[in-house]
């Protein structure tokens, strides 16, 4: 039973690492696209500053578009940072599991039991892996200390 559980945990951890890498790559693409969109709006706004006959309403509209594009860039940058943190956490957990599983420690047994209990019909949340399986979700706490 332990060998089967160990291989199932390894598969789940590998799926989580793969899914986290895919999520990071998608977040990087989305950030690049949003930066390009913001640049285009910024260039349009700069062109109107030099053009005579442009109404203030048009400039106001372009400023609002730029502000919206800038908010999207900030959101995508935050999403990328979170995806990187999750990818790092998934890799650390997978690596730690391999080390602990090789030593047959109580920590590895606890991880096997935890993952085994999740297979018991409970719905798992997380990113989809390319095989169509749902990767187990992990809640990663921020490394930064919270202040009141």
PEPEUR-V820525 format. One record per residue. N is the residue number from 1. RES is the residue in three letters. PSI is psi in whole degrees, -180 to 180 (none if undefined). NEAR is the number of other ideal C-beta (glycine too) atoms within 12 Angstrom. Layout:
n={N & N}
res={RES & RES}
psi={PSI & PSI}
near={NEAR & NEAR}
This chain:
n={1 & 2 & 3 & 4 & 5 & 6 & 7 & 8 & 9 & 10 & 11 & 12 & 13 & 14 & 15 & 16 & 17 & 18 & 19 & 20 & 21 & 22 & 23 & 24 & 25 & 26 & 27 & 28 & 29 & 30 & 31 & 32 & 33 & 34 & 35 & 36 & 37 & 38 & 39 & 40 & 41 & 42 & 43 & 44 & 45 & 46 & 47 & 48 & 49 & 50 & 51 & 52 & 53 & 54 & 55 & 56 & 57 & 58 & 59 & 60 & 61 & 62 & 63 & 64 & 65 & 66 & 67 & 68 & 69 & 70 & 71 & 72 & 73 & 74 & 75 & 76 & 77 & 78 & 79 & 80 & 81 & 82 & 83 & 84 & 85 & 86 & 87 & 88 & 89 & 90 & 91 & 92 & 93 & 94 & 95 & 96 & 97 & 98 & 99 & 100 & 101 & 102 & 103 & 104 & 105 & 106 & 107 & 108 & 109 & 110 & 111 & 112 & 113 & 114 & 115 & 116 & 117 & 118 & 119 & 120 & 121 & 122 & 123 & 124 & 125 & 126 & 127 & 128 & 129 & 130 & 131 & 132 & 133 & 134 & 135 & 136 & 137 & 138 & 139 & 140 & 141 & 142 & 143 & 144 & 145 & 146 & 147 & 148}
res={UNK & UNK & UNK & UNK & UNK & UNK & UNK & UNK & UNK & UNK & UNK & UNK & UNK & UNK & UNK & UNK & UNK & UNK & UNK & UNK & UNK & UNK & UNK & UNK & UNK & UNK & UNK & UNK & UNK & UNK & UNK & UNK & UNK & UNK & UNK & UNK & UNK & UNK & UNK & UNK & UNK & UNK & UNK & UNK & UNK & UNK & UNK & UNK & UNK & UNK & UNK & UNK & UNK & UNK & UNK & UNK & UNK & UNK & UNK & UNK & UNK & UNK & UNK & UNK & UNK & UNK & UNK & UNK & UNK & UNK & UNK & UNK & UNK & UNK & UNK & UNK & UNK & UNK & UNK & UNK & UNK & UNK & UNK & UNK & UNK & UNK & UNK & UNK & UNK & UNK & UNK & UNK & UNK & UNK & UNK & UNK & UNK & UNK & UNK & UNK & UNK & UNK & UNK & UNK & UNK & UNK & UNK & UNK & UNK & UNK & UNK & UNK & UNK & UNK & UNK & UNK & UNK & UNK & UNK & UNK & UNK & UNK & UNK & UNK & UNK & UNK & UNK & UNK & UNK & UNK & UNK & UNK & UNK & UNK & UNK & UNK & UNK & UNK & UNK & UNK & UNK & UNK & UNK & UNK & UNK & UNK & UNK & UNK}
psi={-40 & -37 & -42 & -41 & -39 & -43 & -35 & -41 & -43 & -42 & -45 & -43 & -41 & -41 & -40 & -42 & -44 & -46 & -39 & -36 & -41 & -41 & -40 & -44 & -41 & -40 & -38 & -42 & -46 & -39 & -46 & -44 & -40 & -33 & -40 & -44 & -42 & -39 & -41 & -43 & -40 & -41 & -40 & -40 & -42 & -38 & -36 & -24 & -29 & -12 & 126 & 152 & 1 & 130 & 158 & -30 & -40 & -43 & -39 & -42 & -44 & -37 & -41 & -40 & -41 & -43 & -40 & -43 & -36 & -38 & -40 & -42 & -44 & -41 & -42 & -34 & -41 & -43 & -39 & -43 & -42 & -40 & -39 & -42 & -43 & -41 & -44 & -45 & -43 & -41 & -43 & -44 & -44 & -44 & -44 & -39 & -43 & -42 & -47 & -38 & -36 & -29 & -3 & 45 & 166 & -29 & -44 & -41 & -40 & -41 & -42 & -44 & -42 & -50 & -38 & -37 & -27 & -24 & -7 & 29 & -3 & 144 & 134 & 143 & 156 & 179 & 152 & 135 & 166 & -22 & -3 & -7 & 152 & 125 & 147 & 143 & 147 & 136 & 117 & 126 & 149 & 137 & -14 & 142 & 140 & 145 & 156 & none}
near={11 & 16 & 12 & 14 & 25 & 25 & 18 & 27 & 35 & 26 & 23 & 35 & 36 & 27 & 31 & 38 & 32 & 26 & 35 & 36 & 26 & 25 & 30 & 28 & 20 & 21 & 28 & 22 & 18 & 23 & 27 & 18 & 19 & 27 & 22 & 18 & 23 & 28 & 18 & 18 & 27 & 22 & 18 & 23 & 26 & 17 & 16 & 24 & 16 & 12 & 14 & 8 & 9 & 18 & 12 & 12 & 11 & 18 & 21 & 15 & 18 & 27 & 21 & 16 & 23 & 25 & 18 & 18 & 27 & 22 & 18 & 23 & 26 & 18 & 19 & 27 & 22 & 18 & 23 & 27 & 22 & 23 & 29 & 23 & 25 & 33 & 31 & 21 & 26 & 36 & 25 & 21 & 33 & 32 & 18 & 20 & 34 & 22 & 16 & 23 & 29 & 14 & 13 & 15 & 16 & 12 & 20 & 26 & 21 & 17 & 32 & 30 & 20 & 24 & 34 & 23 & 17 & 25 & 21 & 11 & 8 & 14 & 11 & 24 & 15 & 26 & 31 & 20 & 25 & 16 & 14 & 10 & 20 & 21 & 34 & 35 & 24 & 31 & 14 & 21 & 11 & 13 & 11 & 8 & 7 & 7 & 5 & 3}
